[in-house]
Amino acid sequence: MAHNLYYNHKSQQHSFFSVKEKAWHGLGTILEDFPTSAEAIKFAGLDFSVEKRPLYSLDNQNFNNFSQQLSVEPNVPVTNYFANLRTDTQEVLGVVGKDYQIVQNRDAFSFFDSIVDVNQGIRYETAGALGKGERIFITAKLPDYIRVGKDDLIEQYIFLTTSHDGYGSITAAFTPVRIVCQNTLNAALRTGQNSLKIRHTASAVDRLKQAHQLMGISSKLAIEMEQLYNQWSKMRIRDKDVRKLIEIAMAPGKETLKSLEEEKYFQLSTHYLNIVEHVCEYAQSAPSQQTDTTKGTIFGVYNAVTGYFQNIRKFPNEENKLKSIIYGTGLQRAQTTFDLCHQFAKTGSFS
């Protein structure tokens, strides 16, 4: 699996740091102690700025030589569009409209500075840049755990990602992570919200500074999740119901759901059926699925689906995996599973 981390040829370092433990790709800077904001942005290779530069069309001769030339004579200005340029390397990160507001990497860290209190034990744990630096990510660990049963601890993180390529919003999320297998549990409880998206508009920086208030990141959310997961960890579910829940949760659309309802399995794609088998196998055999809180429980089913996307599903690169889990297919399937588990816990059925 490709990691897609930016490699700085000048420093001969990948733009990534983590504290104490290496990531799966084994790259970047490994720190023994949690860094300050100023240290984190430097260790992650995020201490660069981005500027909007005017765009010009070029004649064919200049265009063909553009990749070899750093500067060419402009022809016709392209109105209302700009190139986002990384100033330290002069690399173009993306093309954006006139209303696009750049959120500098230091502004992304200012979001954490408004909520990260070193004295309370909240720490920067990872940060890095993907591609040419067009997408960055930062995670900070909260001091408390969500405890399910006696020994099942779920760490609590705040995660932020933003881009400089014109695609996607600034996304901040409350993300619990299971210690033993690093499964991301993106549970959006109906009583609260675990994520916030901010568009790159003129008010983006001001909104980012207040994001922790808008997200409702609080002890109340953690308490609700702990209560819910403990309830699910004590509720048994039969193997046939586990499979049925997984089949519904992983269904890509209404046609698949209709075929499942009518039991017309011959109409289901091989690709979909293979995914179901992989999730079911993970649910039955993964070490994290053999604990008192997960084996044969509703919590175990939910953990199996999220664990599939974190540990089993193949992605072209780490950026695609990140997008899927945070706001793509992985998140959608996790949310569907959450809703199904919630319904089954209340009624004993999926309808």
The 8 nearest C-alpha neighbors of each residue, nearest first, counted from 0:
[[1, 316, 315, 2, 314, 317, 313, 24],
 [2, 0, 316, 3, 317, 315, 24, 314],
 [1, 3, 317, 316, 4, 0, 24, 318],
 [4, 2, 129, 130, 1, 317, 316, 5],
 [5, 3, 129, 2, 128, 130, 13, 14],
 [4, 6, 129, 130, 14, 131, 13, 128],
 [5, 7, 13, 12, 8, 14, 4, 11],
 [6, 8, 11, 9, 12, 10, 13, 5],
 [9, 7, 11, 10, 6, 12, 13, 5],
 [8, 10, 7, 11, 12, 6, 88, 13],
 [9, 11, 12, 7, 8, 13, 6, 44],
 [12, 10, 8, 7, 9, 6, 13, 14],
 [11, 13, 10, 7, 6, 27, 14, 8],
 [12, 14, 6, 27, 5, 15, 7, 4],
 [15, 13, 44, 43, 127, 5, 128, 6],
 [14, 16, 127, 43, 27, 126, 13, 28],
 [17, 15, 28, 43, 27, 125, 126, 29],
 [16, 18, 125, 29, 124, 30, 20, 28],
 [17, 19, 30, 124, 29, 20, 31, 33],
 [20, 18, 31, 30, 29, 17, 21, 32],
 [21, 19, 18, 22, 17, 29, 30, 31],
 [22, 20, 25, 23, 29, 17, 19, 26],
 [21, 23, 25, 24, 20, 26, 17, 27],
 [22, 24, 25, 21, 26, 2, 20, 0],
 [23, 25, 22, 26, 2, 21, 1, 0],
 [26, 24, 22, 21, 23, 27, 29, 28],
 [27, 25, 24, 13, 28, 22, 15, 21],
 [26, 28, 15, 13, 16, 14, 12, 29],
 [27, 29, 16, 15, 30, 17, 42, 26],
 [28, 30, 17, 18, 16, 19, 21, 27],
 [31, 29, 18, 32, 19, 17, 28, 33],
 [30, 32, 19, 18, 29, 33, 20, 17],
 [33, 31, 30, 34, 18, 19, 29, 124],
 [32, 34, 122, 123, 18, 124, 35, 31],
 [35, 33, 38, 39, 32, 123, 36, 122],
 [34, 36, 38, 37, 39, 33, 123, 122],
 [35, 37, 39, 38, 40, 34, 108, 112],
 [38, 36, 35, 39, 40, 41, 34, 108],
 [37, 39, 35, 41, 34, 36, 40, 42],
 [40, 38, 36, 42, 41, 34, 37, 35],
 [39, 41, 45, 43, 38, 37, 46, 42],
 [40, 42, 44, 38, 39, 43, 46, 45],
 [43, 41, 39, 44, 40, 16, 38, 28],
 [44, 42, 15, 14, 127, 16, 40, 41],
 [45, 43, 14, 41, 42, 46, 40, 15],
 [44, 46, 40, 43, 47, 41, 104, 128],
 [47, 45, 41, 44, 40, 48, 104, 105],
 [48, 46, 45, 87, 49, 86, 85, 104],
 [49, 47, 86, 85, 103, 50, 46, 104],
 [48, 50, 85, 84, 86, 83, 103, 47],
 [51, 49, 84, 83, 52, 85, 48, 86],
 [50, 52, 83, 82, 81, 84, 53, 49],
 [51, 53, 82, 81, 50, 83, 54, 84],
 [54, 52, 81, 82, 55, 51, 80, 77],
 [55, 53, 77, 81, 76, 82, 80, 52],
 [56, 54, 76, 77, 75, 73, 74, 57],
 [55, 57, 75, 74, 76, 77, 73, 54],
 [58, 56, 74, 62, 61, 73, 59, 55],
 [57, 59, 61, 60, 62, 74, 56, 73],
 [58, 60, 62, 61, 63, 57, 64, 56],
 [61, 59, 63, 62, 58, 64, 57, 65],
 [60, 62, 64, 63, 59, 58, 65, 57],
 [61, 63, 65, 59, 64, 60, 57, 58],
 [64, 62, 60, 61, 65, 59, 66, 58],
 [63, 65, 61, 62, 67, 66, 68, 60],
 [66, 64, 62, 68, 67, 63, 61, 69],
 [65, 67, 64, 68, 63, 69, 62, 61],
 [68, 66, 65, 64, 69, 63, 70, 61],
 [69, 67, 65, 70, 66, 64, 71, 61],
 [68, 70, 67, 71, 65, 66, 89, 64],
 [69, 71, 68, 72, 65, 73, 67, 61],
 [72, 70, 73, 68, 61, 69, 65, 57],
 [71, 73, 74, 70, 57, 61, 55, 58],
 [74, 72, 55, 71, 57, 75, 56, 76],
 [73, 75, 57, 56, 55, 72, 76, 58],
 [74, 76, 56, 55, 73, 77, 57, 54],
 [77, 75, 55, 54, 78, 56, 74, 73],
 [78, 76, 55, 54, 80, 56, 75, 79],
 [77, 79, 80, 76, 54, 81, 53, 97],
 [78, 80, 97, 96, 77, 81, 98, 95],
 [81, 79, 96, 78, 97, 95, 77, 54],
 [80, 82, 53, 54, 95, 52, 94, 51],
 [81, 83, 94, 52, 51, 93, 84, 54],
 [84, 82, 51, 93, 92, 50, 91, 94],
 [83, 85, 91, 50, 49, 90, 92, 86],
 [84, 86, 49, 89, 90, 87, 88, 48],
 [85, 87, 89, 88, 49, 48, 84, 50],
 [88, 86, 85, 89, 47, 48, 90, 49],
 [87, 89, 90, 86, 85, 84, 91, 47],
 [90, 88, 86, 85, 87, 84, 91, 69],
 [91, 89, 85, 88, 84, 92, 131, 86],
 [90, 92, 84, 93, 83, 85, 82, 89],
 [93, 91, 164, 133, 83, 84, 90, 163],
 [92, 94, 164, 83, 91, 82, 165, 95],
 [93, 95, 82, 81, 83, 165, 164, 80],
 [96, 94, 165, 81, 80, 99, 82, 93],
 [97, 95, 80, 99, 98, 79, 81, 94],
 [96, 98, 79, 99, 80, 95, 81, 100],
 [99, 97, 96, 100, 200, 201, 199, 95],
 [98, 100, 96, 199, 200, 97, 95, 101],
 [101, 99, 199, 200, 201, 98, 102, 203],
 [102, 100, 103, 99, 199, 163, 49, 50],
 [101, 103, 106, 100, 204, 104, 107, 203],
 [102, 104, 106, 105, 101, 48, 49, 107],
 [103, 105, 107, 106, 45, 102, 108, 46],
 [104, 106, 108, 103, 107, 109, 40, 46],
 [107, 105, 109, 103, 108, 104, 102, 110],
 [108, 106, 104, 105, 109, 110, 103, 102],
 [107, 109, 105, 110, 111, 106, 112, 104],
 [108, 110, 112, 106, 111, 107, 105, 113],
 [111, 109, 208, 108, 113, 112, 107, 207],
 [112, 110, 108, 113, 114, 109, 115, 107],
 [111, 113, 109, 115, 114, 110, 108, 36],
 [112, 114, 111, 110, 115, 109, 208, 211],
 [115, 113, 111, 112, 116, 211, 110, 121],
 [116, 114, 112, 111, 121, 113, 117, 122],
 [115, 117, 118, 119, 121, 114, 120, 112],
 [118, 116, 120, 119, 121, 115, 122, 35],
 [117, 119, 116, 120, 121, 115, 122, 142],
 [120, 118, 117, 116, 121, 142, 115, 141],
 [119, 121, 142, 117, 118, 122, 116, 141],
 [122, 120, 141, 142, 140, 117, 115, 119],
 [123, 121, 139, 140, 124, 33, 120, 117],
 [124, 122, 139, 138, 33, 125, 140, 34],
 [123, 125, 139, 18, 17, 138, 122, 140],
 [126, 124, 17, 138, 16, 137, 123, 18],
 [127, 125, 137, 136, 43, 15, 16, 138],
 [126, 128, 15, 43, 14, 136, 135, 16],
 [127, 129, 135, 132, 14, 134, 5, 4],
 [130, 128, 4, 5, 132, 134, 3, 131],
 [129, 131, 5, 132, 3, 4, 133, 128],
 [132, 130, 5, 133, 129, 92, 90, 128],
 [131, 133, 128, 129, 130, 134, 5, 135],
 [132, 134, 163, 92, 162, 164, 131, 130],
 [135, 133, 162, 129, 132, 128, 161, 163],
 [134, 136, 128, 160, 127, 161, 129, 162],
 [135, 137, 160, 126, 127, 159, 128, 161],
 [138, 136, 126, 159, 125, 158, 160, 127],
 [139, 137, 158, 125, 157, 124, 123, 126],
 [138, 140, 123, 122, 124, 157, 156, 158],
 [141, 139, 156, 122, 121, 155, 123, 124],
 [140, 142, 121, 155, 156, 143, 139, 122],
 [143, 141, 120, 121, 140, 144, 119, 155],
 [144, 142, 141, 155, 145, 154, 140, 120],
 [145, 143, 154, 153, 146, 152, 155, 142],
 [144, 146, 153, 225, 152, 154, 147, 221],
 [145, 147, 152, 144, 151, 153, 148, 225],
 [148, 146, 151, 229, 152, 228, 149, 145],
 [147, 149, 151, 150, 146, 292, 229, 232],
 [150, 148, 151, 147, 146, 152, 292, 291],
 [149, 151, 148, 152, 147, 146, 292, 291],
 [150, 152, 147, 148, 146, 149, 153, 292],
 [153, 151, 146, 145, 150, 144, 147, 178],
 [154, 152, 177, 145, 176, 144, 178, 175],
 [153, 155, 144, 176, 175, 177, 152, 145],
 [154, 156, 175, 141, 140, 174, 144, 176],
 [157, 155, 140, 174, 139, 141, 175, 173],
 [156, 158, 173, 139, 138, 172, 174, 140],
 [157, 159, 138, 172, 171, 137, 156, 173],
 [160, 158, 171, 137, 136, 170, 172, 138],
 [161, 159, 136, 170, 135, 169, 137, 171],
 [160, 162, 169, 135, 134, 170, 168, 136],
 [163, 161, 134, 133, 164, 135, 167, 166],
 [162, 164, 133, 165, 92, 134, 93, 83],
 [165, 163, 93, 92, 133, 166, 162, 94],
 [164, 166, 95, 163, 93, 94, 167, 162],
 [167, 165, 164, 162, 168, 163, 93, 95],
 [168, 166, 165, 162, 169, 161, 198, 170],
 [167, 169, 198, 197, 196, 170, 161, 199],
 [168, 170, 161, 197, 196, 160, 198, 171],
 [169, 171, 196, 160, 159, 195, 168, 161],
 [172, 170, 159, 195, 194, 158, 196, 160],
 [173, 171, 194, 158, 193, 157, 174, 195],
 [172, 174, 157, 193, 156, 194, 158, 175],
 [173, 175, 156, 157, 185, 172, 155, 176],
 [176, 174, 155, 154, 184, 156, 153, 183],
 [175, 177, 183, 154, 153, 182, 181, 184],
 [176, 178, 153, 181, 182, 179, 180, 154],
 [179, 177, 181, 180, 153, 176, 152, 154],
 [180, 178, 177, 181, 287, 182, 152, 151],
 [179, 181, 182, 178, 177, 287, 306, 310],
 [182, 180, 177, 178, 176, 179, 183, 309],
 [183, 181, 306, 177, 180, 176, 309, 305],
 [182, 184, 176, 185, 305, 181, 175, 309],
 [183, 185, 175, 186, 305, 176, 182, 174],
 [186, 184, 174, 183, 187, 330, 333, 175],
 [187, 185, 184, 188, 334, 337, 333, 193],
 [188, 186, 193, 192, 185, 189, 334, 191],
 [189, 187, 190, 191, 186, 192, 193, 224],
 [188, 190, 191, 187, 192, 186, 338, 193],
 [191, 189, 188, 192, 220, 187, 223, 219],
 [190, 192, 188, 189, 220, 193, 187, 215],
 [193, 191, 187, 194, 188, 214, 215, 190],
 [192, 194, 173, 187, 172, 214, 191, 195],
 [195, 193, 172, 171, 192, 214, 173, 196],
 [194, 196, 171, 170, 214, 172, 197, 193],
 [197, 195, 170, 169, 168, 171, 198, 194],
 [198, 196, 169, 168, 203, 170, 199, 195],
 [197, 199, 168, 200, 169, 203, 196, 167],
 [200, 198, 100, 99, 203, 168, 197, 101],
 [199, 201, 100, 203, 202, 99, 198, 98],
 [200, 202, 100, 203, 199, 98, 99, 204],
 [201, 203, 205, 200, 204, 206, 199, 100],
 [204, 202, 206, 200, 205, 199, 201, 207],
 [203, 205, 207, 206, 202, 208, 102, 106],
 [206, 204, 208, 207, 202, 203, 209, 201],
 [207, 205, 203, 209, 208, 204, 210, 202],
 [206, 208, 210, 204, 209, 205, 110, 203],
 [207, 209, 110, 205, 206, 210, 204, 109],
 [208, 210, 206, 207, 211, 212, 213, 205],
 [211, 209, 207, 213, 212, 208, 206, 214],
 [210, 212, 214, 213, 209, 216, 215, 114],
 [211, 213, 210, 215, 214, 209, 216, 217],
 [212, 214, 210, 215, 211, 209, 195, 216],
 [215, 213, 211, 216, 212, 195, 210, 194],
 [214, 216, 212, 213, 217, 211, 192, 191],
 [217, 215, 214, 211, 220, 173, 212, 218],
 [216, 218, 219, 220, 215, 221, 214, 211],
 [217, 219, 221, 220, 222, 216, 223, 143],
 [220, 218, 222, 217, 221, 223, 216, 224],
 [221, 219, 223, 222, 218, 217, 224, 191],
 [220, 222, 218, 224, 223, 219, 225, 145],
 [221, 223, 225, 219, 220, 224, 218, 226],
 [224, 222, 220, 226, 221, 225, 227, 219],
 [225, 223, 227, 221, 226, 222, 228, 220],
 [224, 226, 222, 228, 145, 227, 223, 229],
 [227, 225, 223, 229, 224, 228, 222, 230],
 [226, 228, 230, 224, 229, 225, 223, 231],
 [229, 227, 231, 225, 230, 226, 224, 232],
 [230, 228, 232, 147, 226, 231, 227, 225],
 [229, 231, 227, 228, 232, 233, 226, 234],
 [230, 232, 298, 228, 297, 234, 233, 229],
 [231, 233, 292, 298, 229, 230, 296, 234],
 [234, 232, 231, 230, 235, 296, 229, 292],
 [235, 233, 231, 296, 232, 297, 236, 230],
 [234, 236, 296, 295, 297, 233, 237, 232],
 [235, 237, 296, 295, 297, 240, 241, 238],
 [236, 238, 240, 239, 241, 235, 295, 296],
 [237, 239, 241, 240, 242, 236, 295, 243],
 [240, 238, 242, 241, 237, 243, 236, 244],
 [239, 241, 243, 237, 242, 238, 244, 236],
 [242, 240, 238, 244, 239, 243, 245, 237],
 [243, 241, 245, 239, 240, 244, 246, 238],
 [242, 244, 240, 246, 245, 241, 239, 247],
 [243, 245, 241, 247, 242, 246, 240, 248],
 [244, 246, 248, 242, 247, 243, 249, 241],
 [247, 245, 243, 244, 249, 248, 242, 275],
 [248, 246, 244, 250, 245, 249, 243, 256],
 [247, 249, 245, 336, 335, 246, 250, 332],
 [248, 250, 246, 247, 245, 332, 251, 275],
 [251, 249, 247, 252, 248, 255, 246, 256],
 [252, 250, 249, 255, 253, 271, 256, 254],
 [253, 251, 254, 255, 250, 256, 257, 249],
 [252, 254, 256, 255, 257, 251, 250, 258],
 [253, 255, 257, 256, 252, 258, 251, 259],
 [254, 256, 258, 257, 253, 252, 250, 259],
 [257, 255, 253, 259, 254, 258, 260, 250],
 [256, 258, 254, 260, 255, 259, 253, 261],
 [259, 257, 263, 255, 261, 260, 256, 262],
 [260, 258, 262, 256, 257, 261, 255, 263],
 [259, 261, 257, 262, 258, 256, 263, 255],
 [260, 262, 258, 259, 263, 257, 264, 256],
 [263, 261, 259, 260, 264, 258, 257, 265],
 [264, 262, 258, 265, 261, 266, 259, 267],
 [263, 265, 266, 267, 262, 258, 259, 261],
 [264, 266, 263, 267, 268, 258, 262, 269],
 [267, 265, 264, 263, 268, 258, 255, 259],
 [268, 266, 264, 265, 255, 269, 271, 272],
 [269, 267, 270, 271, 272, 266, 265, 273],
 [268, 270, 272, 271, 273, 267, 274, 266],
 [269, 271, 273, 268, 272, 274, 267, 275],
 [270, 272, 274, 268, 273, 269, 275, 267],
 [273, 271, 275, 269, 274, 270, 276, 268],
 [272, 274, 276, 270, 275, 271, 269, 277],
 [275, 273, 277, 271, 276, 272, 278, 270],
 [274, 276, 272, 278, 273, 277, 246, 279],
 [275, 277, 273, 279, 274, 278, 280, 272],
 [278, 276, 280, 274, 279, 275, 281, 273],
 [277, 279, 281, 275, 280, 276, 307, 282],
 [280, 278, 282, 276, 281, 277, 275, 283],
 [281, 279, 277, 283, 282, 278, 284, 276],
 [280, 282, 278, 285, 284, 279, 283, 277],
 [283, 281, 303, 279, 280, 284, 288, 278],
 [282, 284, 280, 281, 279, 285, 288, 289],
 [285, 283, 281, 282, 280, 286, 288, 289],
 [284, 286, 281, 288, 287, 282, 283, 289],
 [287, 285, 288, 289, 284, 290, 180, 179],
 [286, 288, 285, 289, 290, 180, 179, 293],
 [289, 287, 293, 285, 286, 294, 290, 282],
 [288, 290, 294, 286, 287, 293, 291, 285],
 [291, 289, 293, 292, 294, 288, 287, 286],
 [290, 292, 293, 294, 289, 148, 232, 288],
 [291, 293, 232, 290, 294, 148, 296, 299],
 [299, 292, 294, 288, 296, 290, 298, 291],
 [295, 293, 289, 288, 296, 290, 299, 291],
 [294, 296, 236, 235, 293, 299, 237, 297],
 [297, 295, 235, 299, 298, 293, 236, 234],
 [296, 298, 231, 300, 299, 234, 236, 232],
 [297, 299, 231, 232, 301, 296, 300, 293],
 [293, 298, 300, 302, 296, 297, 301, 294],
 [301, 299, 303, 297, 302, 298, 241, 282],
 [300, 302, 298, 303, 299, 304, 336, 337],
 [301, 303, 299, 305, 300, 304, 306, 298],
 [304, 302, 282, 306, 300, 301, 305, 299],
 [305, 303, 307, 306, 301, 302, 278, 300],
 [306, 304, 302, 307, 308, 303, 333, 184],
 [307, 305, 182, 303, 309, 304, 308, 310],
 [306, 308, 311, 304, 305, 310, 309, 312],
 [309, 307, 312, 306, 305, 310, 311, 329],
 [308, 310, 306, 307, 182, 311, 305, 183],
 [309, 311, 307, 306, 308, 312, 182, 180],
 [312, 310, 307, 308, 313, 309, 306, 277],
 [313, 311, 308, 307, 310, 314, 309, 274],
 [312, 314, 311, 315, 0, 308, 320, 310],
 [313, 315, 316, 320, 319, 312, 0, 317],
 [316, 314, 0, 319, 1, 313, 317, 320],
 [315, 317, 1, 314, 2, 318, 319, 0],
 [316, 318, 2, 320, 319, 321, 3, 1],
 [317, 319, 321, 320, 316, 322, 3, 129],
 [320, 318, 322, 321, 317, 316, 323, 314],
 [321, 319, 317, 323, 318, 322, 314, 324],
 [320, 322, 318, 319, 324, 323, 325, 317],
 [321, 323, 319, 325, 320, 324, 327, 326],
 [324, 322, 327, 329, 328, 320, 321, 325],
 [325, 323, 329, 330, 321, 322, 326, 327],
 [324, 326, 322, 323, 330, 321, 327, 329],
 [327, 325, 330, 322, 323, 324, 328, 329],
 [328, 326, 323, 330, 329, 322, 324, 325],
 [329, 327, 331, 323, 330, 332, 324, 326],
 [330, 328, 324, 323, 332, 331, 327, 308],
 [329, 331, 333, 324, 328, 326, 327, 332],
 [332, 330, 328, 334, 333, 329, 335, 327],
 [331, 333, 335, 329, 334, 330, 248, 328],
 [334, 332, 330, 336, 331, 335, 305, 337],
 [333, 335, 337, 331, 336, 332, 330, 338],
 [336, 334, 332, 338, 337, 333, 248, 331],
 [337, 335, 339, 333, 248, 334, 338, 340],
 [336, 338, 334, 340, 335, 339, 333, 341],
 [339, 337, 341, 335, 336, 340, 342, 334],
 [340, 338, 336, 342, 341, 337, 349, 343],
 [341, 339, 343, 337, 342, 338, 344, 336],
 [340, 342, 338, 344, 339, 343, 337, 345],
 [343, 341, 339, 345, 340, 344, 346, 349],
 [344, 342, 347, 348, 340, 346, 345, 341],
 [343, 345, 341, 342, 347, 346, 340, 231],
 [346, 344, 342, 343, 347, 341, 348, 340],
 [347, 345, 343, 348, 344, 342, 349, 350],
 [346, 348, 343, 344, 345, 349, 342, 236],
 [347, 349, 343, 346, 350, 342, 344, 345],
 [350, 348, 343, 339, 342, 347, 244, 346],
 [349, 348, 342, 343, 346, 339, 347, 345]]
